[in-house]
């Protein structure tokens, strides 16, 4: 049984909550009592239909204002797959929520209101989906009933979207378009006889047939060490296991591994998963590795396969999305957390801020909430990262404000250097 | 629907939960696992056992005993603690009542469910806990759907939905200020069915009240209430014997039973798949208002 993680994004009133409600409803994922509760609520509000959006609009403030404030997680299953939806709100000021919701997504669903077509928000949603290197984007053109199920309207939206998307989509990124009507369920889980001109898959068919292989196993093997297991009992007197979740690649018994930063090498003696021993372990698995030699390894270190070592980077260039009200400024020092490694990082330069709607570059001395920019950062200690484009699970980091301890930014690594490059970056 | 009953547990969820539990042990000085005796916290114990094997679980368990628990739950708790050599700390709501910190509710709907928040916050302070691992899941309830995996609470244990830290990738930021603590939810992404499938595949033991058994009950508001000395009944409420089981296990005064003959895990899973009532629909405490859970969370509830 595998898991598919989705992100949904749309502007206010595009009907995103209704679309999710419809997916749940048509896959029989809503228990009777919840359905009755929202039916009663809908009636109290004077609606003559069951407002499926009430399923996900959870917080008091949201119900009062009829909007979605924070990322909500919604679950449903089919016989083949478990789905986790991160439902991100569409407001401009909540860009950080979409980035949060999309950071683990394998599929991004972008909603467009057929009456309004592609709007500024749509560009932003696609830009973020691309920045986060989400391999598949499904564009749902919603409320087709309100444009008489017109194929022309749909085709125009497709070409408008493409005109923008082609400029930034990455190689291998899949974009598909589906005309839907969430309120009545057309092309969500069932097809639509009101749009015979559409011959593609329904949304659910698209999800069910999405290929999940992100080829993580083919990437260089990396395991950040989370915890050193030392039972100190008579039975396991000299036991020393390195516990962690493999971020990419495959580790096998007999593999020679390098510990970073010490660069000492050893051989994998045993791969343990609770009481069983494995011959090999794959990305995303939580395991405990035992080595033939006693070498110096502690939390925050990384085990990699010998010959596949990343560079010890003390200077990085990254896309950063700023998530705090308190602005980021040049020269300020933050905690940078990469995997489970924490290092001090100094903002060396803001190369430019990107306007997601137009892709225009602007110079800046500060980053405000929801800004996305290219920064260079100087690190107090080396990190062992890959670029985000080559290895999504080892190329991201967060920034933590040392004053408040809050998570204030997220970064996607573009370039890695062992030291400050000789040629300074010109703005 | 019954094709789903053959569904396997998605193993990725176990890897994710173990990763989270290991992060807690590594990032915090004094964590604890909040144990309720329910299936979700029993699942957490199993995950913690796996995370550190062959070492023992490197933190204590904390049970807030309301005094209104099912006796079967308490028996199960003590047996589990013995078997796994767990360090089980128990704090009692009765003590908080005796100290005058909380007042027993009165009337026919009286329950100690809300009172236990005070006992919990006191225990967190007394044991100087900086992280508490809980078994809440996002599919249970609308307010929980928005909670983070590392959920920062202030000195009063309060949850502020609008001030939540963004959580990105699988990176968990456990840095906190003095006086703050973190609630951690490793099985956030599991559904009720995932938990049951896991219990089935792993052969995990659970308290007997989850299986069909004969018990004294009363009917109230269209629900089946377990009869006990703690339940305040009115003269027209007649005690009957019925074969029932519990789908969720909280206090005897606020957990409704379902009529059932499911006496093994397969039977329970079949029943959940065909059930028309959601899990928390059997939690009388949630029915108090549409936003009952959100309000309790703001006050420091589990």
Boltz contact constraints between the chains, C-beta under 6 A:
constraints:
  - contact:
      token1: [A, 1]
      token2: [B, 7]
      max_distance: 6.0
  - contact:
      token1: [A, 1]
      token2: [B, 8]
      max_distance: 6.0
  - contact:
      token1: [A, 1]
      token2: [B, 10]
      max_distance: 6.0
  - contact:
      token1: [A, 3]
      token2: [B, 10]
      max_distance: 6.0
  - contact:
      token1: [A, 3]
      token2: [B, 12]
      max_distance: 6.0
  - contact:
      token1: [A, 31]
      token2: [B, 278]
      max_distance: 6.0
  - contact:
      token1: [A, 32]
      token2: [B, 276]
      max_distance: 6.0
  - contact:
      token1: [A, 33]
      token2: [B, 277]
      max_distance: 6.0
  - contact:
      token1: [A, 33]
      token2: [B, 278]
      max_distance: 6.0
  - contact:
      token1: [A, 33]
      token2: [B, 281]
      max_distance: 6.0
  - contact:
      token1: [A, 34]
      token2: [B, 278]
      max_distance: 6.0
  - contact:
      token1: [A, 58]
      token2: [B, 142]
      max_distance: 6.0
  - contact:
      token1: [A, 58]
      token2: [B, 143]
      max_distance: 6.0
  - contact:
      token1: [A, 58]
      token2: [B, 145]
      max_distance: 6.0
  - contact:
      token1: [A, 58]
      token2: [B, 146]
      max_distance: 6.0
  - contact:
      token1: [A, 59]
      token2: [B, 161]
      max_distance: 6.0
  - contact:
      token1: [A, 60]
      token2: [B, 291]
      max_distance: 6.0
  - contact:
      token1: [A, 70]
      token2: [B, 146]
      max_distance: 6.0
  - contact:
      token1: [A, 72]
      token2: [B, 145]
      max_distance: 6.0
  - contact:
      token1: [A, 72]
      token2: [B, 146]
      max_distance: 6.0
  - contact:
      token1: [A, 73]
      token2: [B, 138]
      max_distance: 6.0
  - contact:
      token1: [A, 73]
      token2: [B, 145]
      max_distance: 6.0
  - contact:
      token1: [A, 75]
      token2: [B, 139]
      max_distance: 6.0
  - contact:
      token1: [A, 75]
      token2: [B, 191]
      max_distance: 6.0
  - contact:
      token1: [A, 79]
      token2: [B, 3]
      max_distance: 6.0
  - contact:
      token1: [A, 82]
      token2: [B, 10]
      max_distance: 6.0
  - contact:
      token1: [A, 84]
      token2: [B, 189]
      max_distance: 6.0
  - contact:
      token1: [A, 96]
      token2: [B, 166]
      max_distance: 6.0
  - contact:
      token1: [A, 100]
      token2: [B, 166]
      max_distance: 6.0
  - contact:
      token1: [A, 100]
      token2: [B, 168]
      max_distance: 6.0
  - contact:
      token1: [A, 103]
      token2: [B, 168]
      max_distance: 6.0
  - contact:
      token1: [A, 103]
      token2: [B, 169]
      max_distance: 6.0
  - contact:
      token1: [A, 226]
      token2: [B, 22]
      max_distance: 6.0
  - contact:
      token1: [A, 226]
      token2: [B, 26]
      max_distance: 6.0
  - contact:
      token1: [A, 227]
      token2: [B, 22]
      max_distance: 6.0
  - contact:
      token1: [A, 227]
      token2: [B, 25]
      max_distance: 6.0
  - contact:
      token1: [A, 227]
      token2: [B, 26]
      max_distance: 6.0
  - contact:
      token1: [A, 229]
      token2: [B, 52]
      max_distance: 6.0
  - contact:
      token1: [A, 229]
      token2: [B, 55]
      max_distance: 6.0
  - contact:
      token1: [A, 231]
      token2: [B, 54]
      max_distance: 6.0
  - contact:
      token1: [A, 231]
      token2: [B, 55]
      max_distance: 6.0
  - contact:
      token1: [A, 236]
      token2: [B, 54]
      max_distance: 6.0
  - contact:
      token1: [A, 243]
      token2: [B, 22]
      max_distance: 6.0
  - contact:
      token1: [A, 245]
      token2: [B, 19]
      max_distance: 6.0
  - contact:
      token1: [A, 274]
      token2: [B, 50]
      max_distance: 6.0
  - contact:
      token1: [A, 274]
      token2: [B, 53]
      max_distance: 6.0
  - contact:
      token1: [A, 284]
      token2: [B, 15]
      max_distance: 6.0
  - contact:
      token1: [A, 285]
      token2: [B, 15]
      max_distance: 6.0
  - contact:
      token1: [A, 286]
      token2: [B, 15]
      max_distance: 6.0
  - contact:
      token1: [A, 286]
      token2: [B, 18]
      max_distance: 6.0
  - contact:
      token1: [A, 286]
      token2: [B, 19]
      max_distance: 6.0
  - contact:
      token1: [A, 299]
      token2: [B, 26]
      max_distance: 6.0
  - contact:
      token1: [A, 323]
      token2: [B, 166]
      max_distance: 6.0
  - contact:
      token1: [A, 337]
      token2: [B, 171]
      max_distance: 6.0
  - contact:
      token1: [A, 396]
      token2: [B, 169]
      max_distance: 6.0
  - contact:
      token1: [A, 398]
      token2: [B, 168]
      max_distance: 6.0
  - contact:
      token1: [A, 398]
      token2: [B, 171]
      max_distance: 6.0
  - contact:
      token1: [A, 400]
      token2: [B, 173]
      max_distance: 6.0
  - contact:
      token1: [A, 400]
      token2: [B, 175]
      max_distance: 6.0
  - contact:
      token1: [A, 405]
      token2: [B, 175]
      max_distance: 6.0
  - contact:
      token1: [A, 405]
      token2: [B, 176]
      max_distance: 6.0
  - contact:
      token1: [A, 405]
      token2: [B, 177]
      max_distance: 6.0
  - contact:
      token1: [A, 406]
      token2: [B, 165]
      max_distance: 6.0
  - contact:
      token1: [A, 407]
      token2: [B, 165]
      max_distance: 6.0
  - contact:
      token1: [A, 407]
      token2: [B, 166]
      max_distance: 6.0
  - contact:
      token1: [A, 407]
      token2: [B, 173]
      max_distance: 6.0
  - contact:
      token1: [A, 410]
      token2: [B, 168]
      max_distance: 6.0
